[in-house]
Amino acid sequence: MPVNHGTRNPLARAPTSNTEVKRSCPYGKVGYFFRGYGTMDLFENEQSGVMTRLQPLAARMRPRTVDEVIGQDHILGKGKLLRRAIEADRLGSLILYGPPGCGKTSIAEAVAAATKRRFERTSGVLANVASLRAILSAADHRKKVDGVETILFIDEIHHFNKSQQDILLPHVEDGTVTLIGATTHNPYFFINSPLTSRSQVFQLNPVSEADIILLLKRALVDERGFGGRPVDADEDALAHLARVCEGDGRRALNALEIAVMSTPPDEQFRIHITRAIMEESIQKKAVVYDRDEDGHHDTISAFIKSVRGSDPHAAIYWLAKMIYAGEDPRFIARRLVILASEDIGNADPRGLTIATSAMDAVAFVGMPEARIVLAQATTYLATAPKSNAAYLAIDKALADVENGRVLPVPKHLRSASYKGAEKLGHTGYQYAHDFEGHFVDQEYMPTSAVYYEPGTAGYEDVIRKRMAQWAALKNAPRENEPGATGLK
């Protein structure tokens, strides 16, 4: 069943004919409006409580109170810390960190509506040192002269450089301003640690599909959206939009606006949004994947962990996401080479050969064919037996060297290829190939430390058994003459 907008705006003049008025639309398509259903009566000016029609639907639908914020119940639910602080107007400095369209600015709008303090806002994209100093100076004056505190909201705060962030620090510390920073980037990487240490960091989640549907339905009936206009939307159309927007409420509202503004009305003067119309309006999904930032690091992390966890289906999905987003295939190939040794090792020594061959092939053939090479290497490594024994061995040995356990080379292992070596005592080395099984028991380092401990998976089980046989030979009575078996 379609979602109905409700009753028509009683203030709007009823249409007198079936004539459609076509107006140019900012989306590159033609918008259809009926005479009598003009937009200026709905979108006049902000002072009258109705947003200008030039503002996007997402801007017009920003929440006016905490109760109107959709989603983020883990920090804004009844009794939660952030909600209590906003309602009591006892908010301290905080940083809101989350993906695009999850509600960071919406929370700031709710704070602006609830606080009795002066609310100032700026953007990390637009502000410079001079404008920032002016805001802070005015806030300092208000506090000292009028006793009025200031909340400073900085959107995209990660765009501030170090000097700009340093300017904020003393004013945040002495309470001149209460900072609210919004960022899509991990604040522990992109914001100075003195600022993060003086702020509470709240991580926001992508908006759930159910909450996005609720947001869309609200836009259809609210006077700030399409309330009072003859607009219907099918449930499956809203569900599709909520699913493909991947938790981005702003993107969902933008797509809904495009659908409504570009769809001609039917014979009953109604705009009916179907799933087909919605699919056309949303077009191709934009994958959240910022180079060298959170999307990049999180996705490659999920990819590697899926291969390590022997889940080829998940590994292929994350590989597809990276390829779709335009990740450098050579970067993916290099990570597979590392993984082949770190997580598979001698459980399947062919894994490293497959990975290095894939790296060469990717550089040779390029995209789009390189995707096939990467898929083959990914699925092989994901389904290979796993062992990190070699990785653990080198790290354990490095730790011993780093911690001062530097051992002298036994004399019989030192180089004896020069005159005088024998006088230095570099003698006694036994050539392993002169013994049966190409093995002879002799000291190779002056310690009994164990570094490499092969597991039981794949080929490493063969190695483990072979090492056990050698250990048995070492513990047996020695026969160190060339040609001997190593056992009496």
ChimeraX attribute file (.defattr): number of C-alpha atoms within 10 A of each C-alpha:
attribute: neighborCount
match mode: 1-to-1
recipient: residues
	/A:1	8
	/A:2	15
	/A:3	18
	/A:4	17
	/A:5	20
	/A:6	16
	/A:7	11
	/A:8	17
	/A:9	17
	/A:10	8
	/A:11	11
	/A:12	16
	/A:13	13
	/A:14	13
	/A:15	13
	/A:16	9
	/A:17	10
	/A:18	13
	/A:19	11
	/A:20	15
	/A:21	12
	/A:22	12
	/A:23	12
	/A:24	11
	/A:25	13
	/A:26	12
	/A:27	11
	/A:28	9
	/A:29	13
	/A:30	16
	/A:31	20
	/A:32	19
	/A:33	22
	/A:34	20
	/A:35	17
	/A:36	14
	/A:37	19
	/A:38	14
	/A:39	15
	/A:40	11
	/A:41	15
	/A:42	22
	/A:43	20
	/A:44	15
	/A:45	14
	/A:46	10
	/A:47	8
	/A:48	9
	/A:49	11
	/A:50	17
	/A:51	21
	/A:52	19
	/A:53	17
	/A:54	12
	/A:55	11
	/A:56	16
	/A:57	22
	/A:58	22
	/A:59	18
	/A:60	19
	/A:61	22
	/A:62	19
	/A:63	20
	/A:64	16
	/A:65	16
	/A:66	20
	/A:67	12
	/A:68	14
	/A:69	19
	/A:70	20
	/A:71	22
	/A:72	19
	/A:73	13
	/A:74	14
	/A:75	16
	/A:76	20
	/A:77	15
	/A:78	12
	/A:79	10
	/A:80	12
	/A:81	13
	/A:82	21
	/A:83	21
	/A:84	16
	/A:85	15
	/A:86	21
	/A:87	15
	/A:88	11
	/A:89	14
	/A:90	10
	/A:91	19
	/A:92	18
	/A:93	21
	/A:94	21
	/A:95	25
	/A:96	25
	/A:97	22
	/A:98	20
	/A:99	22
	/A:100	21
	/A:101	22
	/A:102	24
	/A:103	27
	/A:104	25
	/A:105	22
	/A:106	21
	/A:107	27
	/A:108	26
	/A:109	19
	/A:110	21
	/A:111	25
	/A:112	21
	/A:113	15
	/A:114	16
	/A:115	17
	/A:116	13
	/A:117	16
	/A:118	15
	/A:119	19
	/A:120	16
	/A:121	15
	/A:122	18
	/A:123	18
	/A:124	19
	/A:125	13
	/A:126	11
	/A:127	16
	/A:128	14
	/A:129	13
	/A:130	9
	/A:131	12
	/A:132	17
	/A:133	15
	/A:134	11
	/A:135	16
	/A:136	20
	/A:137	13
	/A:138	12
	/A:139	23
	/A:140	20
	/A:141	14
	/A:142	16
	/A:143	16
	/A:144	11
	/A:145	8
	/A:146	9
	/A:147	11
	/A:148	15
	/A:149	20
	/A:150	24
	/A:151	25
	/A:152	24
	/A:153	26
	/A:154	23
	/A:155	23
	/A:156	19
	/A:157	26
	/A:158	23
	/A:159	18
	/A:160	21
	/A:161	15
	/A:162	12
	/A:163	10
	/A:164	18
	/A:165	19
	/A:166	14
	/A:167	14
	/A:168	17
	/A:169	18
	/A:170	14
	/A:171	17
	/A:172	19
	/A:173	16
	/A:174	9
	/A:175	18
	/A:176	24
	/A:177	28
	/A:178	22
	/A:179	27
	/A:180	26
	/A:181	29
	/A:182	27
	/A:183	24
	/A:184	23
	/A:185	22
	/A:186	16
	/A:187	22
	/A:188	12
	/A:189	11
	/A:190	18
	/A:191	21
	/A:192	18
	/A:193	12
	/A:194	13
	/A:195	22
	/A:196	18
	/A:197	11
	/A:198	16
	/A:199	20
	/A:200	15
	/A:201	18
	/A:202	16
	/A:203	19
	/A:204	20
	/A:205	19
	/A:206	21
	/A:207	24
	/A:208	20
	/A:209	21
	/A:210	14
	/A:211	17
	/A:212	28
	/A:213	22
	/A:214	16
	/A:215	23
	/A:216	24
	/A:217	21
	/A:218	17
	/A:219	22
	/A:220	26
	/A:221	21
	/A:222	16
	/A:223	19
	/A:224	23
	/A:225	26
	/A:226	23
	/A:227	21
	/A:228	21
	/A:229	26
	/A:230	21
	/A:231	23
	/A:232	22
	/A:233	25
	/A:234	16
	/A:235	17
	/A:236	16
	/A:237	20
	/A:238	25
	/A:239	17
	/A:240	17
	/A:241	26
	/A:242	26
	/A:243	16
	/A:244	18
	/A:245	24
	/A:246	22
	/A:247	22
	/A:248	23
	/A:249	28
	/A:250	22
	/A:251	20
	/A:252	26
	/A:253	25
	/A:254	16
	/A:255	22
	/A:256	26
	/A:257	21
	/A:258	24
	/A:259	23
	/A:260	24
	/A:261	19
	/A:262	22
	/A:263	20
	/A:264	20
	/A:265	19
	/A:266	10
	/A:267	8
	/A:268	8
	/A:269	18
	/A:270	15
	/A:271	22
	/A:272	20
	/A:273	24
	/A:274	17
	/A:275	17
	/A:276	11
	/A:277	18
	/A:278	23
	/A:279	16
	/A:280	12
	/A:281	19
	/A:282	20
	/A:283	10
	/A:284	9
	/A:285	9
	/A:286	13
	/A:287	14
	/A:288	16
	/A:289	19
	/A:290	14
	/A:291	13
	/A:292	8
	/A:293	14
	/A:294	17
	/A:295	19
	/A:296	16
	/A:297	14
	/A:298	11
	/A:299	17
	/A:300	21
	/A:301	12
	/A:302	16
	/A:303	27
	/A:304	22
	/A:305	17
	/A:306	20
	/A:307	27
	/A:308	24
	/A:309	15
	/A:310	18
	/A:311	16
	/A:312	19
	/A:313	14
	/A:314	18
	/A:315	25
	/A:316	20
	/A:317	14
	/A:318	18
	/A:319	24
	/A:320	17
	/A:321	18
	/A:322	21
	/A:323	18
	/A:324	12
	/A:325	17
	/A:326	13
	/A:327	18
	/A:328	12
	/A:329	22
	/A:330	18
	/A:331	11
	/A:332	20
	/A:333	25
	/A:334	16
	/A:335	16
	/A:336	27
	/A:337	21
	/A:338	16
	/A:339	21
	/A:340	31
	/A:341	22
	/A:342	19
	/A:343	26
	/A:344	30
	/A:345	25
	/A:346	27
	/A:347	26
	/A:348	20
	/A:349	17
	/A:350	17
	/A:351	25
	/A:352	22
	/A:353	14
	/A:354	19
	/A:355	27
	/A:356	19
	/A:357	15
	/A:358	25
	/A:359	24
	/A:360	14
	/A:361	17
	/A:362	22
	/A:363	13
	/A:364	10
	/A:365	12
	/A:366	13
	/A:367	14
	/A:368	11
	/A:369	11
	/A:370	21
	/A:371	17
	/A:372	13
	/A:373	23
	/A:374	25
	/A:375	17
	/A:376	16
	/A:377	24
	/A:378	28
	/A:379	17
	/A:380	18
	/A:381	29
	/A:382	27
	/A:383	15
	/A:384	23
	/A:385	22
	/A:386	27
	/A:387	26
	/A:388	21
	/A:389	22
	/A:390	20
	/A:391	16
	/A:392	15
	/A:393	16
	/A:394	13
	/A:395	13
	/A:396	16
	/A:397	16
	/A:398	13
	/A:399	12
	/A:400	14
	/A:401	12
	/A:402	10
	/A:403	9
	/A:404	8
	/A:405	11
	/A:406	10
	/A:407	11
	/A:408	9
	/A:409	11
	/A:410	14
	/A:411	16
	/A:412	17
	/A:413	16
	/A:414	15
	/A:415	11
	/A:416	16
	/A:417	9
	/A:418	7
	/A:419	8
	/A:420	10
	/A:421	14
	/A:422	15
	/A:423	8
	/A:424	11
	/A:425	12
	/A:426	17
	/A:427	16
	/A:428	11
	/A:429	15
	/A:430	17
	/A:431	11
	/A:432	14
	/A:433	12
	/A:434	15
	/A:435	19
	/A:436	14
	/A:437	12
	/A:438	12
	/A:439	17
	/A:440	25
	/A:441	19
	/A:442	15
	/A:443	12
	/A:444	12
	/A:445	12
	/A:446	10
	/A:447	8
	/A:448	8
	/A:449	10
	/A:450	9
	/A:451	15
	/A:452	16
	/A:453	16
	/A:454	22
	/A:455	19
	/A:456	16
	/A:457	17
	/A:458	17
	/A:459	19
	/A:460	23
	/A:461	15
	/A:462	16
	/A:463	17
	/A:464	16
	/A:465	14
	/A:466	12
	/A:467	14
	/A:468	12
	/A:469	11
	/A:470	16
	/A:471	12
	/A:472	11
	/A:473	17
	/A:474	16
	/A:475	10
	/A:476	13
	/A:477	10
	/A:478	16
	/A:479	15
	/A:480	16
	/A:481	12
	/A:482	15
	/A:483	12
	/A:484	15
	/A:485	18
	/A:486	22
	/A:487	16
	/A:488	9
